[in-house]
Amino acid sequence: MAHTVFRAKQQSSSSRDKSLFLAAIVALLLVCAIWSFTDPFPNFSNFLSKQNVTSPEYCPPDREAVDRRYDPPEKTFYDDPELSYTINKPIKNWDEKRIQWLKFHPSFAAGRANRVLLLTGSQPTPCKYPKGDHLLLRFFKNKVDYCRIHSYDIFYGNTFLHPKMRSYWAKIPLVRAAMLAHPESEWILWVDSDAIFTDMDFKIPLHKYKDYNFIVHGWPDLIFKKKSWVAINAGIFLIRNCQWSMDFLDVWANMGPKSPEYKQWGKILRSTFKDKIFPESDDQSALSYIIMKGEEKWRSKIHAITDYSLHGYWLGIVDRFDNITGNYVKIDRDVPKLRRRHAEAVSESYAAAREPLVAEGGDWKGGWRRPFITHFTGCQPCSGDHAAEYVGDKCWVGMERALNFADNQVLRNFGFMHNDIKSNSPVSPVNFDFPAEEVEEFV
């Protein structure tokens, strides 16, 4: 009997175990079902599906990206046969047209406030100076490096988009055409071919310019008190992609060689700026005139800055590179985070960590912070000419130093650096904890 009772209890326990087991299975399936919808750990689903994250086709599901293949059939300003990219025909309602285009291309709308297109360029013919084309290539490489680090787009122009708008006037037709070609870009950054980014960390503080449409390096006192044509430098400027800028470019261009009043403008500008020694109307004097005497609607949206070197005069900079380098090495030696090796793609986070430590250095004369841009005004790398006061090869020596100084900032993330910025010297590998340790030379 006892045996029978035992078997009955055993059977009852077995049934109960089966029920508990089935309940556990159902609960587990329910949890998995809920998990599949909520996915509290984004990488878990990737782990379950065993995706190959090293394959070229793999793309994390939460990755933001613009869709460069999608162009819907709805008509935009591009479908208007009357639209003209040339500087001769005004553009109307550009702000509305841009907004409509962005609505049809939503992947480009996100982050557009900080999207920058850098423009630069040179003449369409080979350089006369034997080293000119090589120098322009290195100047361009420098701009490409900067744009890659900060995710800016870049375009190099080597054609005249208007037959009469040549030399320093050629930038205006190009900027205007670029605005139409790139409605996704909020800002156009023009940088002359003879200018070098010498602080690859620095990023233009766009958030400061919400009330302005045109940013240029300049000194208001020199414009309004001394009436100097060099009070600003028109070789580097930032202009917003908007209707105001379209209209402003038309006004600016109408002071240039495409205008029937070109010669008259030359006389006006020369009489206005007493230190202007040549008779032709030029882009820089024309811009200074608009700032000084133009309509309020133009003047109120133009902002001249000096708080960082949007245009840094090279002669006061190139001899300071060694001192600047020494100060940055000292900072990096004292801060382990700044010595950490990292992918170039995340360089901005390290630049942000370094910023408080260099902010007080100042990139003005006597300061030790890296100047944002070093501009070789008065030197002409393509023709080989230079201002009379730059004796001998001073221009070319300065360019070599600036290019190598900037290149070292880029090469460091590739594991190398130039031994000497004075010449295009060989590079050496950078030790693991640089600059806590010395740089080894090639054996």
C-alpha positions in Angstrom: 0.0 0.0 0.0 2.8 2.3 0.9 4.3 1.6 -2.4 1.1 2.4 -4.2 0.7 5.6 -2.3 4.3 6.5 -3.2 3.6 6.0 -6.8 0.5 8.1 -6.7 2.4 10.9 -5.1 5.2 10.5 -7.6 2.7 10.7 -10.5 1.1 13.8 -9.0 4.5 15.5 -8.5 5.4 14.6 -12.1 2.3 16.2 -13.5 2.9 19.3 -11.3 6.5 19.5 -12.6 5.3 19.3 -16.2 2.8 22.1 -15.6 5.5 24.2 -14.0 7.8 23.5 -16.9 5.2 24.4 -19.5 4.4 27.6 -17.6 8.1 28.5 -17.5 8.3 27.9 -21.3 5.3 30.1 -21.9 6.7 32.8 -19.6 10.0 32.7 -21.4 8.4 32.9 -24.8 6.3 35.9 -23.6 9.4 37.6 -22.3 11.2 37.0 -25.6 8.2 38.4 -27.5 8.1 41.5 -25.4 11.9 41.9 -25.7 11.7 41.7 -29.5 9.5 44.7 -29.5 11.2 46.8 -26.8 14.8 45.6 -27.3 16.2 47.3 -24.2 19.7 46.5 -25.3 20.1 47.6 -29.0 23.1 45.4 -29.6 21.4 42.3 -28.3 19.3 41.9 -31.4 22.4 42.2 -33.5 24.1 39.5 -31.4 21.1 37.2 -31.8 21.0 37.7 -35.6 24.8 37.1 -35.7 25.3 39.9 -38.2 28.8 40.4 -39.5 29.7 43.9 -38.4 32.9 43.9 -40.4 31.1 43.5 -43.8 30.8 46.6 -46.0 27.0 46.1 -46.1 26.6 46.2 -42.4 25.1 49.4 -41.0 23.9 49.7 -37.3 20.1 50.3 -37.2 20.4 53.5 -35.2 23.0 55.1 -37.4 21.9 58.5 -38.8 22.8 59.1 -42.4 21.7 61.3 -45.3 20.1 59.5 -48.2 22.0 60.5 -51.3 20.0 58.2 -53.6 16.6 59.6 -52.8 15.2 62.3 -55.0 11.4 62.3 -55.1 9.4 63.1 -58.3 7.8 66.2 -56.8 8.9 69.3 -58.6 11.3 71.7 -56.9 13.1 74.9 -58.1 15.5 72.6 -60.1 12.5 71.9 -62.4 12.0 75.6 -63.2 13.5 76.2 -66.8 13.9 79.9 -65.8 16.3 79.1 -63.0 19.8 80.4 -63.7 23.0 79.6 -61.9 24.7 82.7 -63.4 25.3 85.9 -61.5 23.4 87.9 -64.1 19.9 86.7 -63.2 18.5 87.3 -59.7 17.0 84.5 -57.6 13.7 85.2 -55.9 12.1 83.4 -52.9 15.2 81.4 -52.3 14.4 80.7 -48.6 11.0 79.2 -49.5 12.6 77.1 -52.3 15.2 75.8 -49.9 12.6 74.9 -47.3 10.5 73.1 -49.9 13.5 71.1 -51.1 14.5 70.1 -47.5 10.9 68.9 -46.9 11.2 66.6 -49.9 14.6 65.4 -48.7 14.2 65.0 -44.9 17.4 63.1 -44.4 19.3 66.4 -45.2 17.1 68.5 -43.0 18.5 67.1 -39.8 21.5 69.1 -38.6 21.4 71.5 -41.5 22.1 74.5 -39.2 25.7 73.3 -38.8 26.3 72.1 -42.3 29.1 73.8 -44.1 30.4 73.7 -47.6 34.0 75.0 -48.0 34.8 76.6 -51.4 38.3 77.4 -52.7 40.0 77.5 -56.0 42.6 78.8 -58.4 43.0 79.9 -62.0 42.3 77.4 -64.8 45.8 77.5 -66.3 49.1 76.0 -65.0 51.2 78.1 -62.6 54.1 80.1 -63.9 56.2 79.5 -60.8 57.8 76.1 -61.1 56.7 75.0 -57.6 53.4 76.8 -57.8 51.2 73.8 -58.8 52.8 71.7 -56.1 52.2 74.4 -53.5 48.6 74.8 -54.5 48.2 71.0 -54.2 49.5 71.1 -50.7 47.3 74.1 -49.8 44.3 72.2 -51.1 45.3 69.0 -49.2 45.3 71.0 -46.0 41.7 72.1 -46.7 40.7 68.6 -47.5 42.2 67.4 -44.2 40.3 70.0 -42.2 37.0 69.3 -43.9 37.4 65.5 -43.4 38.1 66.0 -39.7 35.0 68.2 -39.2 32.7 66.6 -41.7 32.5 69.6 -44.0 31.9 69.2 -47.8 34.4 70.9 -50.1 34.5 72.1 -53.7 37.6 73.3 -55.6 36.9 75.6 -58.5 39.3 76.2 -61.3 37.1 77.8 -63.9 35.7 81.3 -64.3 31.9 81.0 -64.1 31.6 84.5 -65.5 33.9 85.6 -68.3 34.6 89.1 -66.8 34.7 88.0 -63.2 38.3 86.9 -62.8 41.0 87.0 -60.2 39.6 88.0 -56.8 36.1 88.6 -58.3 35.8 84.9 -59.4 34.7 83.8 -56.0 31.3 85.6 -56.1 29.8 83.7 -59.1 31.1 80.5 -57.6 29.6 81.1 -54.2 26.3 81.9 -55.7 26.2 78.8 -57.9 27.2 76.7 -54.9 24.2 77.9 -52.9 21.9 76.6 -55.6 23.9 73.4 -56.0 23.9 72.7 -52.3 20.6 73.8 -50.7 21.4 71.3 -47.8 24.3 73.5 -46.7 23.4 76.4 -44.3 26.8 78.1 -44.6 29.3 78.6 -47.4 32.9 79.1 -46.2 35.1 80.7 -48.8 38.9 80.3 -48.2 41.5 81.7 -50.6 43.9 79.2 -52.2 46.9 80.8 -50.3 45.4 80.3 -46.8 46.2 77.4 -44.5 44.2 75.9 -41.6 46.9 75.9 -38.9 44.6 74.8 -36.0 42.9 71.6 -37.2 41.1 71.3 -33.9 39.3 74.7 -34.0 35.7 74.7 -35.3 33.9 77.9 -36.2 31.4 78.8 -33.5 28.3 79.0 -35.8 26.0 79.3 -32.8 27.3 82.8 -32.2 26.1 84.0 -35.6 22.4 83.3 -35.5 21.7 87.1 -36.1 24.2 87.5 -39.0 24.5 86.3 -42.5 28.1 87.3 -43.4 31.1 86.8 -41.2 34.5 88.3 -42.0 37.7 89.1 -40.2 38.1 92.8 -39.7 38.6 95.8 -37.5 35.7 98.2 -37.3 37.9 101.1 -36.1 40.0 100.8 -39.2 36.9 100.9 -41.4 35.1 103.8 -39.9 37.9 105.9 -38.4 40.9 105.4 -40.6 38.9 104.3 -43.7 41.5 101.7 -44.7 40.8 99.3 -47.5 42.7 96.6 -45.5 40.4 97.0 -42.5 38.9 93.7 -43.5 40.2 90.7 -45.5 37.8 89.3 -48.1 40.0 86.3 -48.8 38.1 84.2 -46.1 34.5 84.7 -45.2 31.4 82.8 -44.1 28.1 83.5 -45.8 24.7 82.0 -45.0 22.8 80.2 -47.7 19.7 82.4 -47.8 17.8 85.1 -49.8 19.6 87.9 -48.1 22.9 86.5 -49.3 21.6 86.0 -52.9 20.7 89.7 -53.0 23.9 90.8 -51.2 26.1 88.9 -53.8 24.3 90.7 -56.6 25.0 94.1 -55.0 28.7 93.1 -54.3 29.1 91.8 -57.9 27.7 94.9 -59.4 30.8 96.8 -58.2 33.0 94.4 -60.2 34.1 94.1 -63.8 30.7 92.7 -65.0 29.1 96.0 -64.3 29.1 98.9 -66.8 29.9 101.1 -63.7 33.1 99.2 -62.9 35.5 102.1 -63.7 33.3 104.5 -61.8 33.4 102.3 -58.8 37.2 102.2 -59.0 37.2 106.0 -58.7 34.8 106.0 -55.8 36.7 103.4 -53.9 40.0 105.0 -54.4 38.7 108.4 -53.2 37.0 106.7 -50.2 40.0 104.7 -49.1 43.1 106.9 -49.1 45.5 104.0 -48.7 44.2 102.2 -51.8 47.0 102.7 -54.4 45.6 100.9 -57.4 42.7 102.4 -59.5 40.5 99.3 -60.1 37.5 98.3 -58.1 38.5 95.2 -56.0 36.3 92.8 -54.0 37.9 93.8 -50.6 37.5 97.6 -51.1 33.9 97.0 -52.4 33.0 95.0 -49.3 34.6 97.6 -47.0 32.5 100.3 -48.8 29.3 98.3 -48.3 30.1 97.9 -44.6 30.9 101.6 -44.2 28.3 103.3 -46.5 25.9 100.6 -47.6 22.3 100.2 -46.8 21.4 99.2 -43.3 19.9 95.9 -44.5 23.4 94.9 -45.6 25.4 96.4 -42.7 23.2 95.0 -40.0 23.8 91.4 -41.1 27.6 91.7 -41.6 29.7 90.8 -38.6 33.5 91.6 -38.5 35.3 89.5 -35.9 38.7 89.6 -34.3 38.2 87.1 -31.4 40.0 84.3 -33.4 42.1 84.3 -36.6 39.6 83.7 -39.4 42.3 85.6 -41.2 45.8 85.4 -39.6 48.5 87.5 -41.2 51.3 85.1 -41.9 54.2 87.4 -41.2 53.3 87.7 -37.5 52.7 83.9 -37.2 55.2 81.7 -38.8 58.1 82.5 -36.5 55.9 81.5 -33.4 55.2 77.9 -34.4 58.0 76.5 -32.3 56.8 78.3 -29.2 53.2 77.2 -29.9 54.2 73.6 -30.4 56.1 73.7 -27.1 53.1 74.9 -25.2 50.8 72.2 -26.7 53.3 69.5 -26.0 53.5 70.6 -22.4 49.7 70.5 -22.1 49.4 67.1 -23.7 52.2 65.8 -21.4 50.3 66.8 -18.3 46.9 65.5 -19.5 46.8 61.7 -20.2 43.4 61.9 -22.0 45.0 64.1 -24.7 47.8 61.6 -25.2 45.4 58.8 -25.8 45.5 57.3 -29.3 42.1 57.6 -31.1 40.5 57.4 -34.5 40.6 60.5 -36.6 36.8 60.4 -36.8 36.4 61.2 -33.1 39.0 64.0 -33.0 36.5 66.6 -32.1 35.9 65.2 -28.7 39.6 65.5 -27.9 39.7 69.0 -29.3 36.8 69.9 -26.9 38.8 68.5 -24.0 41.8 70.6 -25.0 39.9 73.8 -25.6 39.7 75.0 -22.0 43.4 74.5 -21.6 44.4 76.7 -24.7 41.5 79.2 -24.6 43.6 81.8 -22.7 46.7 81.3 -25.0 45.4 83.8 -27.5 46.2 83.5 -31.3 47.1 87.1 -31.6 50.6 88.5 -31.8 52.5 87.4 -28.7 49.9 84.6 -28.0 50.7 81.0 -28.0 47.5 79.4 -29.2 47.5 77.9 -32.7 46.0 80.5 -35.2 42.9 79.1 -36.9 43.9 80.2 -40.4 47.3 81.5 -41.6 46.8 83.6 -44.7 49.8 84.4 -47.0 48.6 87.7 -48.2 51.1 89.5 -50.4 52.6 86.1 -51.5 51.5 84.6 -54.7 52.4 80.9 -54.8 51.2 80.4 -58.4 53.0 83.3 -60.1 56.0 83.3 -57.8 55.6 87.1 -57.2 55.4 88.7 -53.8 55.2 92.1 -52.2 58.5 94.0 -52.3 58.9 94.0 -48.5 59.1 90.2 -48.4 62.8 89.8 -49.2 64.1 86.7 -50.8 62.4 83.4 -50.2 60.6 84.6 -47.0 57.2 83.7 -48.4 58.1 80.2 -49.5 59.9 79.4 -46.2 56.9 80.6 -44.3 54.6 78.4 -46.4 56.7 75.4 -45.8 56.7 75.9 -42.0 52.9 76.5 -41.9 52.1 73.5 -44.1 54.2 71.1 -42.0 53.0 72.6 -38.8 49.4 71.9 -39.8 50.3 68.5 -41.3 51.8 67.3 -38.0 48.4 67.7 -36.4 46.9 65.4 -39.0 49.8 62.9 -39.2 49.7 62.3 -35.5 46.5 60.4 -35.8 48.2 58.3 -38.5 51.0 57.5 -36.2 53.7 59.8 -37.7 55.0 63.4 -37.5 57.5 65.5 -39.4 60.9 65.7 -37.7 61.3 69.4 -38.6 58.7 71.8 -39.8 61.3 74.0 -41.5 61.5 71.7 -44.5 59.5 68.9 -46.0 61.5 66.5 -43.9 61.0 62.7 -43.5 58.5 61.6 -40.9 59.0 59.5 -37.9 56.7 57.2 -36.0 55.1 58.6 -32.9 55.7 56.6 -29.7 52.7 55.1 -27.8 52.5 57.7 -25.1 53.6 60.7 -27.0 54.5 63.4 -25.9 55.3 61.7 -22.6 58.1 59.9 -24.6 60.4 61.1 -27.3 59.6 60.5 -31.0 61.7 57.7 -32.4 63.5 58.2 -35.7 63.5 55.7 -38.5 66.3 53.1 -38.2 
